[in-house]
Amino acid sequence: MSVPTAPDAQAPARAGEFAPVSIGDLEVWPPVVLAPMAGVTNAPFRTLCRRYGAGLYVNQMITARAIVEGHRKSLELAAFAPDESPRSIQLYGTEPYSIGEATRRLVGGESHDGRRVDHIDMNFGCPMKKVTRHGGGAALPWKRELYRSIVRAAVDAAGDVPVTVKFRVGIDDDAITFLDAGRIAEDEGCRAVALHARTANQLYSGTADWRRIAELKAAVTSIPVFGNGDIWEADDALRMLRETGADGVVVGRGCLGRPWIFRDLAEVFDGRPVPPRPDLGEVLDGMVEHAELLCEWMGEAHGIRDFRKHTGWYLKGFPTGNEIRRRLNKVASLDEMRALVGGLDRALPFPEGGMRMVRGHHGSPKDVHLPEGWLDDRDGEVALPRGADQLVSGG
């Protein structure tokens, strides 16, 4: 697996160089957003990340139709920690009614615990086959009028709660959508936009094209623009904002197994140096805390199973050996996990380049699966495939 090239050395942030970002009544400082990631950005992980630094932490993507139909599992996925504020959630949908109705319910306090949300984000960036083949995610902005109607429905239903949208550059290099998507969102009253600077067919491969973020910033002038893609360490965020003029950054894979990146970001945006990298002992302490939070939230049996995928991300680059990784991937209890990590050398230094080692989604570009005839007409009415608003989560 390749390791991205490290950025050039960065000068510290200067006083006044960056400012808090206002998303409606929400003030985001540092200007950092945790990207929704399926099965990862649940309440326990958000709690852990929030302890490292301020910013905006978005719940994982939930299908609007599931909210409308009261789908129990989806409502549980949409749950927030008791002390979580602001309460931010991302919705997925392919038609205006369910998006509008789900938004109305969420801002009206019909969430899992009966409390209203403070921010609605909408996903128009997911490149996964199960989403795009139904015309959703990164496929949907190609249909400009459908996209506009969905955005309008959310904004109208949200009232004073801010609505934002996240999208990709386009479907592929021949079907670019991001400038239209940004302008329409601005026209319809969204409070910010975020661009993952890859096309859908790139998935998570190659390098994000930050020049596209600069283009979007030039085109969308009245609301904040956030950039997403290849924020692996804090200096990347400074470099992105300086190169593009964007107002803030969205962090996705860069926080997997590295939740302290939010502490690093808080430091550099305040003009201070990045703190020393943690040794293995500090990483293991964070691992155990994360597992404990998950078990407290889900129950031990479910929580420890859910945590297994995180172990490889936390240990990435450390010379701990394959056997311990194999055993952690099958761990069945908190006590077993504590015993396994208790035998590791806590003094091991953080691996060189360890922040930039790819974690999470990777792979090669792939053709984007679309409904039949999807690319024929950008502005005509379209009959969405059956199941387009199926109960999915992810992104």
Buried (B, 14 or more C-beta within 10 A) or exposed (E): EEEBEBBEEBEBBEEEEBEBBBBBEBBBBBBBBBBBBBEBBBBBBBBBBBEBBBBBBBBBBBBBBBBBBEBEEBBEBBBBBEEBEBBBBBBBBBBBBBBBBBBBBBBEEBBBEEBEBBBBBBBBBBBBBBBBBBBBBBBBBBBBEBBBBBBBBBBBBBEEBBBBBBBBBBBBEEBBBBBBBBBBBBEBBBBBBBBBBBBBBBBBBBEBBBEBBBBBBEBBEEBBBBBBBBBBBBBBBBBBBBEBBBBBBBBBBBBBBBBBBBBBBBBBBBEEEBEEBBBBBBBBEBBBBBBBBBBEBBEBEEBBBBBBBBBBBBBBBBEBEEEBBEBBEEBEEBEBBBEBBEEBEEEBEBBEBBBBBBBBBEEEBEEBBBBEEBBEEBEEEBEBBEEBBBEBBBB
